Amino acid sequence: MKKFVQQFRSRQAVKPSTVPSHSHDSSNTMVQKYTTARVRAVFRRELRAIVLVASLTVSLILGAASCSGGGLNLFDTATDAQLGKQMDDQIRQNPKEYPILNNPAVKQYIQNMINDIIRSEHVKYRGTFPYQAEVIADDKTINAFCTPGGYIYVYTGLMKAVDNEATLAGVLGHEVAHAERRHGTSRMTKAYGLQIVLSIALGQNPSQLATIGANLFSGLALLKNSRLDEDDADNFSFKYLQGTRWYPGSIKFFFEKVGGQRGQGDGIGTTVERLLSSHPLPQDRIDATNKRIEEAKLPPPSESNLHAIPYQQFKRTLP
């Protein structure tokens, strides 16, 4: 500012013969007024910036909370997709733990089912998330999971355990719902704290996002769903299937299958317990599904919406 004043004075300096004697005082007055005006302008600009950041923060909190599955979520959907792609890359680099099935026909069968499910009017991120299917060749694991951003993985153990296509559709709809309801990044917001997540959301800490992605992949720890998340995903799976060829309440058959094998020997009980560690199955979750079926006044399921016969034929093609 001192330099600016000096420059201002030099511009105002003129020959004594052409300027009245009071011009020096006038110049000082003008500089003081100009300086005061500059300070006020800077203050107003800084104040507007503070208000803007505060408003943006509130908008992020309120807006993200409203678009997730009921929990606070400061990540945007682009970050969900970015994290999902990062996890997908890491899974493909770990064939020992995640052996991808090299069978295009089987993969396309699952992908076609997912494509039918995401046509539902209740799916919001159909053009944002890839909803890409992959099959993991592991008959001992009865499970499926979905990363943030819609990368869905189905184990051959699950595909062989269910008895009809509708049951598998119910599970796939459930996994789509985890991505749609953004349960993963909602849990990340809680796990990492508001300050860290807000800095990532505002682009101030990009390296932290890579670290979070690596931690997500490590044991898929943050893919372990809460009971509320599971019930929310069940509810939306029901909604998705209402517009399809499958029985909307078909996930109940998966519950029955899991419940019947719980505590069994020969390793089956251990497999089921591993499934339940990431997908808890309390009685109220089963009761909620039965209530949805009752309230929707669904007729009893039949072959026309279970598709058991063609599914059994498909299962025979599995390695």
C-alpha positions as CSV (number, residue, x, y, z in Angstrom):
1,M,0.0,0.0,0.0
2,K,2.9,2.4,0.8
3,K,4.2,1.8,-2.7
4,F,0.8,2.5,-4.2
5,V,0.6,5.8,-2.3
6,Q,3.9,6.8,-3.5
7,Q,2.9,6.0,-7.1
8,F,-0.3,7.9,-6.6
9,R,1.5,11.0,-5.3
10,S,4.0,10.9,-8.2
11,R,1.1,10.8,-10.6
12,Q,-0.5,13.8,-8.9
13,A,2.8,15.8,-8.7
14,V,2.9,18.8,-11.1
15,K,4.9,21.9,-11.6
16,P,4.4,24.6,-8.9
17,S,3.8,27.2,-11.5
18,T,0.7,25.4,-12.8
19,V,-0.8,24.1,-9.5
20,P,-2.4,26.1,-6.6
21,S,-0.6,26.0,-3.3
22,H,-3.3,24.0,-1.7
23,S,-2.9,21.0,-4.1
24,H,-0.6,19.1,-1.8
25,D,-3.3,18.9,1.0
26,S,-5.9,18.0,-1.6
27,S,-3.7,15.1,-2.8
28,N,-3.3,13.7,0.7
29,T,-7.1,13.9,1.2
30,M,-7.7,12.0,-2.0
31,V,-5.2,9.3,-1.1
32,Q,-6.8,8.8,2.3
33,K,-10.2,8.5,0.8
34,Y,-9.0,6.1,-1.9
35,T,-7.2,4.0,0.7
36,T,-10.3,3.8,2.9
37,A,-12.4,2.8,-0.1
38,R,-9.9,0.1,-1.0
39,V,-9.9,-1.3,2.5
40,R,-13.7,-1.4,2.6
41,A,-13.8,-3.1,-0.8
42,V,-11.4,-5.8,0.2
43,F,-13.3,-6.3,3.5
44,R,-16.6,-6.6,1.6
45,R,-15.0,-9.1,-0.9
46,E,-13.6,-11.2,2.0
47,L,-16.9,-11.2,3.8
48,R,-18.7,-12.3,0.7
49,A,-16.2,-15.2,0.3
50,I,-16.8,-16.3,3.9
51,V,-20.5,-16.2,3.5
52,L,-20.2,-18.2,0.3
53,V,-18.1,-20.9,1.8
54,A,-20.5,-21.1,4.8
55,S,-23.5,-21.4,2.5
56,L,-21.7,-24.0,0.4
57,T,-20.9,-26.1,3.5
58,V,-24.5,-26.0,4.7
59,S,-25.8,-26.9,1.2
60,L,-23.4,-29.8,1.0
61,I,-24.5,-31.1,4.4
62,L,-28.2,-30.7,3.8
63,G,-28.2,-31.7,0.1
64,A,-25.9,-34.7,0.6
65,A,-27.9,-35.9,3.6
66,S,-31.1,-35.8,1.7
67,C,-29.8,-37.7,-1.3
68,S,-28.2,-40.6,0.6
69,G,-29.9,-43.4,2.4
70,G,-30.9,-41.2,5.4
71,G,-27.3,-40.6,6.6
72,L,-25.0,-37.6,6.3
73,N,-23.0,-37.8,3.1
74,L,-20.6,-35.1,2.1
75,F,-19.3,-36.9,-1.0
76,D,-20.7,-36.2,-4.4
77,T,-21.8,-39.0,-6.8
78,A,-18.6,-38.4,-9.0
79,T,-16.6,-39.4,-5.9
80,D,-18.7,-42.6,-5.5
81,A,-17.9,-43.5,-9.1
82,Q,-14.2,-42.7,-8.6
83,L,-13.9,-44.8,-5.5
84,G,-15.8,-47.7,-7.2
85,K,-13.4,-47.7,-10.2
86,Q,-10.4,-47.6,-7.8
87,M,-11.7,-50.6,-5.9
88,D,-12.5,-52.5,-9.1
89,D,-9.0,-52.0,-10.3
90,Q,-7.6,-53.3,-7.0
91,I,-9.9,-56.3,-7.1
92,R,-8.8,-57.3,-10.6
93,Q,-5.2,-57.1,-9.4
94,N,-5.8,-59.6,-6.6
95,P,-6.9,-62.8,-8.4
96,K,-5.9,-65.0,-5.5
97,E,-8.6,-63.5,-3.2
98,Y,-11.0,-62.5,-6.0
99,P,-10.7,-65.0,-8.9
100,I,-12.7,-63.5,-11.7
101,L,-14.7,-66.1,-13.7
102,N,-13.6,-66.2,-17.3
103,N,-17.0,-67.0,-18.8
104,P,-18.5,-64.2,-20.9
105,A,-21.9,-66.0,-21.1
106,V,-22.3,-66.3,-17.4
107,K,-21.2,-62.7,-16.9
108,Q,-23.6,-61.4,-19.5
109,Y,-26.5,-63.4,-17.9
110,I,-25.9,-61.4,-14.6
111,Q,-25.4,-58.1,-16.5
112,N,-28.7,-58.6,-18.4
113,M,-30.5,-59.0,-15.0
114,I,-28.9,-55.9,-13.6
115,N,-29.8,-53.9,-16.8
116,D,-33.4,-54.9,-16.3
117,I,-33.4,-53.9,-12.7
118,I,-31.9,-50.5,-13.2
119,R,-34.7,-49.6,-15.7
120,S,-36.8,-49.0,-12.6
121,E,-38.1,-45.4,-12.2
122,H,-36.7,-45.5,-8.7
123,V,-33.1,-45.8,-9.9
124,K,-31.7,-42.2,-10.1
125,Y,-28.0,-42.8,-11.0
126,R,-28.5,-45.1,-14.0
127,G,-26.5,-42.7,-16.2
128,T,-24.0,-41.7,-13.5
129,F,-22.9,-45.1,-12.1
130,P,-21.8,-47.9,-14.5
131,Y,-23.7,-50.7,-12.8
132,Q,-21.1,-53.2,-14.1
133,A,-21.4,-56.9,-13.2
134,E,-18.5,-59.3,-12.5
135,V,-18.6,-62.9,-11.3
136,I,-16.1,-64.3,-8.8
137,A,-15.4,-68.0,-9.1
138,D,-15.7,-69.1,-5.5
139,D,-18.3,-71.8,-4.8
140,K,-17.6,-71.6,-1.0
141,T,-18.8,-68.0,-0.7
142,I,-22.5,-67.3,-0.7
143,N,-22.4,-63.6,-1.2
144,A,-22.5,-60.5,-3.4
145,F,-21.3,-57.0,-2.8
146,C,-21.4,-53.6,-4.5
147,T,-18.8,-50.8,-4.2
148,P,-19.7,-47.2,-4.1
149,G,-20.5,-46.1,-7.7
150,G,-22.2,-49.4,-8.7
151,Y,-19.5,-52.1,-9.4
152,I,-21.4,-55.3,-8.5
153,Y,-19.7,-58.6,-7.8
154,V,-21.5,-61.9,-7.5
155,Y,-20.0,-65.2,-6.2
156,T,-20.7,-68.4,-8.0
157,G,-21.5,-69.8,-4.5
158,L,-24.5,-67.5,-4.3
159,M,-25.6,-68.3,-7.9
160,K,-25.5,-72.1,-7.1
161,A,-27.2,-71.7,-3.7
162,V,-30.4,-70.0,-4.9
163,D,-33.2,-72.0,-6.5
164,N,-34.8,-69.5,-9.0
165,E,-33.9,-66.4,-10.9
166,A,-36.2,-64.2,-8.9
167,T,-34.3,-64.8,-5.7
168,L,-31.0,-63.8,-7.5
169,A,-32.8,-60.8,-8.8
170,G,-33.8,-59.8,-5.3
171,V,-30.2,-60.0,-4.2
172,L,-29.0,-58.0,-7.2
173,G,-31.6,-55.4,-6.6
174,H,-30.5,-55.2,-3.0
175,E,-26.9,-54.5,-4.1
176,V,-28.0,-51.9,-6.7
177,A,-29.8,-50.2,-3.8
178,H,-26.6,-50.0,-1.7
179,A,-25.1,-47.9,-4.6
180,E,-28.2,-45.9,-5.2
181,R,-28.7,-45.1,-1.6
182,R,-25.0,-44.3,-1.3
183,H,-24.6,-46.3,1.9
184,G,-20.8,-46.7,1.4
185,T,-19.8,-43.1,1.3
186,S,-22.3,-42.3,4.0
187,R,-20.5,-44.7,6.3
188,M,-17.2,-43.1,5.1
189,T,-18.4,-39.7,6.2
190,K,-19.1,-41.0,9.7
191,A,-15.9,-43.1,9.8
192,Y,-13.4,-40.4,8.7
193,G,-15.0,-37.4,10.4
194,L,-16.6,-34.2,9.1
195,Q,-13.4,-32.2,8.8
196,I,-11.5,-34.7,6.6
197,V,-14.4,-35.5,4.4
198,L,-15.3,-31.8,3.9
199,S,-11.8,-31.0,2.9
200,I,-12.0,-33.8,0.3
201,A,-15.4,-32.7,-0.9
202,L,-14.1,-29.1,-1.4
203,G,-11.0,-30.4,-3.3
204,Q,-8.5,-29.4,-0.6
205,N,-7.2,-32.9,0.1
206,P,-7.1,-35.1,-3.0
207,S,-4.5,-37.5,-1.8
208,Q,-6.7,-38.5,1.1
209,L,-9.2,-39.9,-1.3
210,A,-6.7,-42.4,-2.7
211,T,-5.9,-43.5,0.9
212,I,-9.6,-43.9,1.7
213,G,-10.0,-46.0,-1.5
214,A,-7.1,-48.3,-0.4
215,N,-8.6,-48.7,3.1
216,L,-12.0,-49.5,1.5
217,F,-10.4,-52.3,-0.4
218,S,-8.5,-53.7,2.6
219,G,-10.9,-56.4,3.7
220,L,-13.8,-54.4,2.2
221,A,-14.3,-53.1,5.8
222,L,-16.5,-50.2,5.0
223,L,-18.8,-52.4,2.9
224,K,-20.1,-54.0,6.0
225,N,-23.6,-52.7,6.2
226,S,-25.6,-51.6,9.2
227,R,-29.0,-53.0,9.9
228,L,-30.6,-49.8,8.8
229,D,-28.7,-50.0,5.5
230,E,-29.8,-53.5,4.9
231,D,-33.5,-52.8,5.5
232,D,-33.2,-49.7,3.3
233,A,-31.7,-51.8,0.5
234,D,-34.4,-54.5,0.9
235,N,-37.1,-51.8,0.6
236,F,-35.7,-50.4,-2.6
237,S,-35.0,-53.9,-4.1
238,F,-38.7,-54.5,-3.6
239,K,-39.5,-51.3,-5.4
240,Y,-37.1,-52.0,-8.3
241,L,-38.5,-55.5,-8.9
242,Q,-42.1,-54.3,-9.0
243,G,-41.6,-53.1,-12.5
244,T,-39.9,-56.3,-13.7
245,R,-40.8,-59.9,-14.6
246,W,-39.7,-61.1,-11.1
247,Y,-41.6,-61.6,-7.9
248,P,-40.9,-58.4,-5.9
249,G,-40.7,-60.1,-2.5
250,S,-38.3,-62.7,-3.8
251,I,-35.4,-61.8,-1.4
252,K,-37.4,-63.5,1.3
253,F,-36.4,-66.8,-0.4
254,F,-32.8,-65.9,0.1
255,F,-33.5,-65.2,3.8
256,E,-35.1,-68.6,4.1
257,K,-32.1,-70.3,2.4
258,V,-29.6,-68.5,4.6
259,G,-31.6,-69.2,7.7
260,G,-31.9,-72.9,6.9
261,Q,-28.2,-73.3,6.5
262,R,-27.1,-71.3,9.5
263,G,-25.2,-73.3,12.1
264,Q,-24.8,-76.3,9.7
265,G,-21.5,-78.2,9.6
266,D,-19.3,-79.1,6.6
267,G,-18.2,-75.4,6.3
268,I,-21.7,-74.2,5.2
269,G,-22.4,-72.6,8.5
270,T,-19.1,-70.8,8.4
271,T,-19.8,-69.5,4.9
272,V,-23.2,-68.2,6.0
273,E,-21.8,-66.5,9.1
274,R,-19.3,-64.7,6.8
275,L,-22.2,-63.5,4.7
276,L,-24.0,-62.3,7.7
277,S,-21.0,-60.3,9.0
278,S,-21.5,-57.9,6.0
279,H,-25.2,-58.4,5.6
280,P,-26.9,-58.8,9.0
281,L,-30.2,-60.6,9.0
282,P,-32.1,-59.9,12.2
283,Q,-35.7,-61.1,12.5
284,D,-37.1,-57.6,12.1
285,R,-35.5,-57.4,8.7
286,I,-37.4,-60.6,7.7
287,D,-40.6,-59.3,9.2
288,A,-40.2,-56.0,7.3
289,T,-40.0,-57.9,4.0
290,N,-43.1,-59.9,4.8
291,K,-44.9,-56.7,5.7
292,R,-44.0,-55.2,2.3
293,I,-45.4,-58.2,0.6
294,E,-48.6,-58.1,2.6
295,E,-49.1,-54.3,2.1
296,A,-48.6,-54.7,-1.7
297,K,-51.2,-57.4,-1.7
298,L,-49.0,-59.6,-3.9
299,P,-50.5,-62.9,-5.0
300,P,-48.6,-66.1,-4.3
301,P,-45.5,-66.4,-6.5
302,S,-45.6,-68.8,-9.4
303,E,-43.3,-70.0,-12.1
304,S,-44.3,-67.0,-14.2
305,N,-42.5,-64.7,-11.9
306,L,-40.0,-67.0,-10.2
307,H,-38.4,-68.4,-13.4
308,A,-37.1,-71.5,-11.6
309,I,-37.0,-73.8,-14.6
310,P,-34.8,-71.6,-16.9
311,Y,-32.6,-70.8,-13.9
312,Q,-32.0,-74.4,-13.2
313,Q,-30.9,-74.8,-16.8
314,F,-28.6,-71.8,-16.4
315,K,-27.1,-73.3,-13.3
316,R,-26.0,-76.3,-15.2
317,T,-23.8,-74.1,-17.4
318,L,-21.8,-72.9,-14.3
319,P,-18.3,-74.4,-14.0
